[in-house]
C-alpha cells in the first residue's frame, strides 16, 4: 500500500485464534519501522489514509473474530516524522446499541472511518437480523498520548 512517498507491507499468520501481524513502513527506500504484534482473528483488510489531513499517513488494519459473531476490530497507527503513534479506539468493542451481535463492515471514505453492522431484535437468528443496520462514523482526533478515533454523534 502507498501514500505519497510512504509504503507499507503487512503480513499475518493464517491460523489460530490470535495471529502474528507484521508491519513494515517505509519512507522512500528508508525502513521507518518493522514490528510484529498479536491480533485477534484473521486480517480482513487494510487501508492507508490521512483522516486528520496533516499530510502524514495512518495505517488501518481490520480483523474479525472467529466464530459466528465476526466482531470487527481496528488496529491503527499514524506515522509521523519522528515516531509511530498508536491510534486509540475508546469503547470500540461495545457499541451502545441494543441488538449488537457483530458482523461489522469497516472502511474509509471521505476522511472518516465507517463501521456498519446489523441490529438484532429479540428472537432473531444469528443469520437473520430484523432491526436494520447501524452506521457509525469515526473522526481521527488528537488525544493525550497521540490520536484516537472518536465516534461522531
C-alpha positions in Angstrom: 0.0 0.0 0.0 1.2 3.5 -0.8 0.6 7.0 0.5 2.7 9.7 -1.3 6.4 8.6 -0.6 5.3 6.2 2.1 4.7 2.5 1.5 3.5 -0.3 3.8 3.6 -4.0 3.8 1.6 -6.2 6.2 1.6 -10.0 6.6 -0.3 -12.1 9.0 -0.2 -15.8 10.0 -3.2 -17.7 8.7 -4.2 -19.9 11.6 -5.1 -19.7 15.3 -7.4 -17.5 17.4 -4.7 -14.9 17.8 -2.3 -14.3 14.9 1.0 -12.6 14.3 0.7 -9.4 12.3 3.9 -8.0 10.8 4.0 -4.4 9.7 6.8 -2.7 7.7 6.7 1.1 7.0 9.0 2.8 4.5 9.6 6.5 3.6 11.0 6.1 0.1 13.7 3.3 0.5 14.2 4.1 4.2 12.7 1.5 6.6 10.9 3.5 9.3 9.7 0.6 11.4 9.3 -3.1 11.4 7.2 -4.6 14.1 5.2 -7.7 15.0 2.2 -7.9 17.3 -0.6 -10.3 18.1 -4.1 -9.6 16.8 -7.4 -11.3 17.4 -8.7 -13.3 14.4 -7.8 -13.1 10.7 -6.9 -9.9 9.0 -9.8 -9.0 6.7 -8.3 -5.8 5.2 -6.1 -2.8 5.5 -6.1 0.8 4.3 -3.8 3.8 4.3 -5.3 7.2 4.8 -4.9 10.7 6.2 -8.1 11.2 8.2 -6.8 14.2 10.1 -5.4 15.9 6.9 -1.9 16.5 8.5 -0.2 15.0 5.4 1.2 12.1 7.5 -0.2 8.6 6.7 -2.2 6.4 9.0 -2.4 2.6 8.6 -5.6 0.8 9.5 -5.7 -3.0 9.8 -9.1 -4.7 10.1 -9.6 -8.1 11.8 -12.6 -10.1 12.7 -13.1 -12.6 15.5 -13.5 -16.3 14.7 -17.0 -17.7 15.3 -20.5 -16.7 14.4 -20.3 -13.1 15.7 -17.4 -11.9 13.5 -16.8 -8.9 15.7 -14.7 -6.3 13.8 -11.6 -4.7 15.3 -9.3 -2.0 14.0 -5.6 -1.7 14.7 -4.2 1.7 13.7 -1.1 3.8 13.7 -0.1 7.2 12.4 3.4 7.6 11.0 4.9 11.0 12.0 8.4 12.2 11.0 9.9 11.3 14.4 7.8 8.3 15.5 4.9 5.9 15.1 1.9 6.9 17.2 -0.8 4.4 18.2 -4.3 5.4 17.4 -6.7 4.5 20.2 -10.3 3.3 19.8 -12.2 4.2 23.0 -15.1 1.9 23.8 -14.7 0.2 20.4 -15.8 -3.4 21.4 -19.1 -2.4 23.0 -21.3 -0.1 20.8 -24.1 1.5 22.8 -26.7 -0.2 20.7 -29.2 -2.9 21.9 -29.1 -5.7 19.4 -25.3 -5.6 18.5 -24.0 -9.1 17.7 -21.1 -8.3 15.5 -20.9 -8.8 11.7 -19.1 -5.5 11.3 -18.1 -4.0 8.0 -15.2 -1.5 8.1 -14.0 1.0 5.5 -12.6 4.5 5.0 -14.4 7.2 3.0 -14.3 11.0 2.9 -11.8 11.4 5.8 -13.8 9.1 8.1 -13.7 5.5 9.3 -17.1 3.8 8.9 -18.4 0.9 10.9 -21.7 -0.8 9.8 -23.4 -3.7 11.5 -26.8 -5.3 11.6 -29.1 -4.8 14.5 -30.8 -7.9 16.0 -34.1 -7.9 17.7 -35.2 -10.4 20.4 -35.6 -13.8 18.8 -33.6 -13.1 15.7 -31.4 -15.9 14.5 -27.7 -15.0 14.0 -28.1 -15.2 10.2 -31.4 -13.2 10.1 -31.3 -9.8 11.8 -34.5 -7.8 11.5 -33.6 -4.5 13.1 -31.9 -2.9 10.1 -28.4 -1.6 10.2 -26.4 0.9 12.3 -23.7 3.1 10.7 -21.2 4.9 12.8 -18.6 7.4 11.5 -15.3 7.9 13.4 -13.1 11.0 13.2 -9.4 11.0 14.0 -8.7 13.4 16.8 -5.6 14.3 18.9 -5.6 12.7 22.3 -3.3 12.9 25.4 -0.6 10.5 24.1 -1.3 10.5 20.4 -4.5 10.1 18.5 -8.0 8.5 18.9 -10.9 7.5 16.6 -13.9 9.2 18.1 -17.5 8.3 17.1 -19.5 11.2 15.7 -22.8 11.9 17.5 
